[in-house]
Amino acid sequence: MSEDFKHVGEDFEVPDGRPKVTGEARYVDDYQFNNLLHAKTVKSPYAHARVVNIDTSAAEAMDAVKAVATYEDAPEPGLGQPVLAEEPMVYGYPVAAVAADNEYAAAAAVEAIEVEYEVLDQVTDPIETLKPGSPNARPEGNVPTGEAGGESAEGQGGASNQVGTVKLDSAEFTDEDGNDLVMPRNIPDEAWNLKWSWGDVSEGFEKATEIVENTVKAQPIPTNPLEPRSTVIDWGADGRVKAWVSSQSMSLTHTGLAGMLGISPANLTIINNFTGGGFGSKGTSYPQMGVPALLSKQVNRPVKIRGSRKEEFHWGNGRATMILRSKIGVDDDGKIVAMDLESI
């Protein structure tokens, strides 16, 4: 029987199995560099705040510290996130960074940086921000209006911010009996930044003999893969940048990091031989990936940032809370003939 199949019944070796079990596989932390510096970041202790004042003089005076960067040194972000933020919108977002001779010196240096914050309203529920008078999730608004910017190479490449504001009438959040709804009844088209359609849904529901409707809410899921996020950046004096990264998508990471740094993708080389897990969270660039680039640019030396297990919880792009409203139609045989889904 095995002659009828190409793979079934055949013994074969997984291409990356041998280097992984023998230790030949090289992850970011396995590469060795001359004159390597180590980076640490100053993280916002608030979920939403604005930096009022930042004093880096004590860190700059330390002998082991070779470079210091703040949000003022970071390029203006496109649709993606800034490398260092003046207005961090999540807990743990970096606002400043240092590069030092070793990780211990870098850790001491960030402790010496003094930051004064203005605490702002925070938004943790996408439904709440749709209510009248509620705060927005971002300074520009509460709804992305670009087409799936966070998941596309174009959006990660530094396209202009496309964010709008959508507020619904309070009546949309209760049913006919005045009970609170998990999801508002009617959401306008401008609130959706990604749409898919196939076939005629209305015609499908007309053929259905049974229609089931439901709304569910899924909890957020942090990923925290086996290999914490690590990046080494070497910004050459000629303006060309080499980056050793842990990524699940070379194309999205390449375009995204170039956009984040404000450079042409032609001047950026990405190196990623093996990735120690990601669960989808390493599919694009992320702010901490750009941190060593800002520091390396100042001194033209390679700079490494290596996340701790704790840092990985707020560095990673975990799966956000999702609210899903579904309407599914089936025929007499139980075959699905129509489906209408809305997800926030």
C-alpha positions in Angstrom: 0.0 0.0 0.0 2.9 2.4 0.7 3.6 2.5 -3.0 0.4 4.4 -3.5 1.5 7.2 -1.2 4.3 9.7 -1.3 4.6 10.2 2.5 2.3 7.7 4.3 4.3 4.7 5.5 7.6 6.4 4.7 10.3 7.3 7.2 11.6 10.9 7.0 13.5 13.3 9.1 12.1 16.7 10.1 14.5 19.3 8.5 15.1 21.3 11.6 15.0 18.3 14.0 18.7 17.4 14.0 20.1 20.9 14.6 17.6 21.5 17.4 18.4 18.3 19.4 22.2 18.6 18.8 22.4 22.3 19.8 23.6 23.4 16.3 20.5 25.6 15.9 21.4 29.2 16.5 18.9 31.5 18.1 19.4 35.3 18.7 21.1 34.7 22.0 23.6 32.3 20.5 25.3 34.8 18.2 28.6 36.3 19.4 29.6 39.9 18.6 32.6 42.1 19.1 32.0 45.3 21.1 28.5 44.2 22.0 26.4 46.5 24.2 23.3 45.6 26.2 20.1 47.5 26.3 17.4 48.0 28.9 14.3 50.1 28.8 12.4 52.5 31.2 8.8 51.2 31.2 5.7 53.2 31.8 4.1 52.1 35.2 0.7 53.3 33.8 -1.7 51.9 31.2 -2.1 55.4 29.7 0.0 58.4 30.5 2.0 61.3 29.0 5.6 62.0 29.8 5.8 65.5 31.3 9.5 65.5 32.0 12.4 63.0 31.7 15.9 63.4 33.3 18.6 61.1 31.9 21.6 62.9 33.3 22.4 60.4 36.0 22.4 57.5 33.6 24.5 59.4 31.1 27.1 60.1 33.8 27.7 56.4 34.4 31.0 55.1 32.9 29.5 51.9 31.6 26.7 53.6 29.8 27.5 54.3 26.1 24.1 55.5 24.7 20.8 56.9 26.0 17.6 57.4 24.0 14.2 58.8 24.7 11.0 59.2 22.8 12.5 62.3 21.3 15.0 60.2 19.5 12.4 57.9 17.9 11.0 58.5 14.4 7.4 59.4 14.0 5.4 56.2 13.8 3.1 55.3 11.0 0.1 53.2 11.6 2.2 51.0 13.9 3.6 51.8 17.4 6.5 54.1 18.2 9.8 52.6 19.4 9.7 54.8 22.4 6.5 56.6 23.4 5.8 60.1 24.7 2.3 58.9 25.4 2.4 55.2 26.3 -1.0 53.5 26.0 -0.2 50.2 27.6 1.4 49.2 30.9 5.1 48.5 30.4 5.6 50.5 27.2 9.1 51.8 26.8 9.7 55.6 27.0 13.5 55.6 27.3 16.4 53.1 26.8 20.1 52.8 27.6 23.0 50.8 26.1 25.8 49.8 28.5 28.7 47.4 28.7 26.7 44.7 30.4 23.1 44.0 31.4 23.7 44.8 35.1 25.0 48.3 34.2 22.1 48.9 31.8 19.6 47.9 34.5 21.2 50.3 37.0 21.2 53.0 34.5 17.4 52.8 33.7 16.8 52.9 37.5 18.7 56.2 37.6 16.4 57.8 34.9 13.7 60.0 36.4 10.4 60.3 34.6 7.4 62.5 35.5 4.1 61.3 34.1 0.7 62.8 33.6 -1.8 60.0 34.2 -4.5 59.8 31.5 -7.8 57.9 31.1 -7.2 54.3 30.2 -9.4 52.1 28.0 -9.5 48.4 28.5 -12.8 47.5 26.9 -13.5 48.2 23.2 -17.2 48.3 23.9 -17.0 51.0 26.5 -15.1 53.3 24.2 -18.0 53.2 21.7 -20.4 54.7 24.4 -21.1 58.4 24.2 -18.8 60.5 26.3 -16.3 57.7 26.9 -12.5 58.1 26.5 -10.8 57.0 23.3 -8.2 54.3 23.2 -5.8 56.4 21.2 -5.2 60.2 21.0 -6.4 60.1 17.3 -9.6 58.3 18.1 -11.0 54.9 19.0 -11.4 53.0 15.7 -8.8 52.1 13.1 -10.1 53.1 9.7 -7.3 51.6 7.6 -7.7 48.1 6.2 -6.2 45.7 8.8 -3.1 47.8 9.2 -1.7 45.8 12.1 -1.7 42.6 10.1 -0.4 43.7 6.7 3.0 44.5 5.4 1.7 47.8 4.2 0.3 48.8 7.6 3.5 47.8 9.4 5.6 49.6 6.9 4.9 53.1 8.2 1.7 54.1 6.5 0.0 57.2 7.8 -2.1 56.9 10.9 -5.7 56.1 10.0 -7.8 56.3 13.1 -11.3 57.7 13.5 -13.8 58.3 16.2 -17.1 56.4 16.4 -19.6 56.9 19.2 -23.0 55.1 19.4 -26.3 56.1 20.9 -26.8 54.8 24.4 -29.9 52.9 23.3 -27.7 50.6 21.2 -26.3 49.0 24.3 -29.5 47.7 25.8 -32.2 45.3 24.5 -35.9 46.0 24.3 -36.3 45.2 28.0 -33.5 47.6 29.1 -31.0 44.8 29.8 -27.3 45.5 29.1 -26.0 43.9 25.9 -22.5 42.3 25.6 -22.3 43.9 22.2 -24.2 46.9 20.8 -27.1 46.1 18.5 -26.1 48.1 15.4 -22.5 49.0 14.6 -22.0 51.4 11.6 -19.9 50.4 8.7 -17.2 53.0 9.5 -16.4 51.2 12.7 -15.1 48.1 10.9 -11.6 48.1 9.6 -11.7 44.6 8.0 -14.5 43.0 6.1 -14.8 39.7 4.3 -17.8 38.5 2.2 -18.5 35.5 0.0 -21.7 34.8 -1.8 -25.2 36.2 -1.0 -25.7 35.9 2.8 -29.3 37.2 2.6 -30.2 34.5 0.1 -28.6 31.9 2.2 -30.7 32.8 5.3 -33.8 32.6 3.1 -32.9 28.9 2.4 -32.3 28.2 6.1 -34.8 26.2 8.0 -33.1 26.9 11.4 -31.3 30.1 12.4 -29.1 30.2 15.6 -27.8 33.5 17.0 -25.4 33.9 19.9 -22.9 36.4 21.3 -19.8 35.2 23.2 -16.8 36.9 24.8 -13.3 35.3 24.7 -10.6 36.1 27.3 -7.3 37.6 26.3 -4.4 35.1 25.8 -0.8 36.0 26.5 1.6 33.9 24.5 5.0 33.9 26.3 6.9 31.5 24.1 9.9 29.4 25.1 12.4 31.9 23.6 11.8 35.4 25.0 12.1 38.2 22.5 15.7 39.1 21.8 17.1 41.4 19.1 20.6 42.5 18.1 20.9 45.5 15.9 24.1 46.7 14.2 23.7 50.2 12.6 26.6 50.8 10.4 28.2 54.2 9.7 27.1 53.8 6.1 23.5 53.8 7.2 22.9 50.1 6.6 21.3 48.1 9.3 21.6 44.5 10.2 19.1 42.9 12.6 19.2 39.5 14.3 15.6 38.8 15.4 13.2 36.2 16.7 10.3 36.2 14.2 7.6 34.1 12.6 7.4 36.3 9.4 10.5 37.6 7.8 8.5 39.7 5.3 6.3 41.4 7.8 9.1 41.9 10.3 11.4 43.4 7.6 8.8 45.8 6.3 7.6 46.7 9.8 11.0 47.3 11.4 12.1 49.5 8.5 8.9 51.6 8.8 9.4 51.8 12.6 12.9 53.1 12.1 12.1 55.4 9.3 14.5 53.8 6.8 14.2 52.2 3.4 13.7 48.4 3.5 16.6 48.2 1.1 18.9 49.4 3.9 17.8 46.7 6.3 18.9 43.1 6.5 17.0 40.7 8.7 18.7 37.5 10.0 16.6 34.8 11.6 17.7 31.2 11.5 15.6 29.7 14.2 12.7 30.9 16.4 12.0 29.5 19.8 8.2 29.6 19.5 5.8 32.5 19.0 2.2 31.2 18.9 1.5 33.9 16.3 2.8 36.8 18.5 6.1 37.2 16.6 4.5 37.6 13.2 5.2 41.3 13.0 7.7 43.9 14.4 7.2 45.2 17.9 8.6 48.3 19.7 11.4 46.6 21.7 12.8 45.3 18.4 13.5 48.9 17.4 15.1 49.9 20.8 18.6 48.6 20.1 18.5 50.3 16.7 18.2 53.7 18.2 21.1 53.1 20.5 23.3 51.4 17.9 22.8 54.3 15.6 24.4 56.6 18.2 27.6 54.6 18.6 27.8 52.4 15.5 28.2 49.3 17.7 26.0 46.2 17.9 23.4 46.4 20.7 21.3 43.5 22.1 18.1 43.6 24.0 17.0 40.4 25.7 13.6 40.2 27.3 13.0 38.5 30.7 10.2 36.1 31.3 8.3 38.9 33.0 8.9 41.4 30.2 7.6 38.9 27.7 4.1 39.2 29.1 3.8 42.8 28.0 6.2 42.7 25.1 4.3 40.2 23.2 1.4 40.7 20.9 -0.9 38.3 22.6 -4.5 37.6 21.5 -6.8 40.4 22.7 -10.2 40.0 24.2 -12.7 39.2 21.5 -16.5 39.7 21.4 -18.2 37.7 18.7 -21.8 37.9 17.5 -22.8 35.1 15.3 -25.9 34.3 13.2 -25.8 30.9 11.5 -28.4 29.4 9.2 -28.7 25.6 8.5 -31.0 23.6 6.2 -32.9 20.4 7.0 -29.8 18.3 6.6 -27.9 20.4 9.1 -25.7 22.0 6.4 -24.7 25.5 7.0 -26.1 27.7 4.3 -25.4 31.2 5.7 -23.2 32.7 8.3 -22.9 36.3 9.5 -20.2 37.1 12.0 -19.2 40.4 13.8 -16.2 40.5 16.0 -14.7 43.3 18.1 
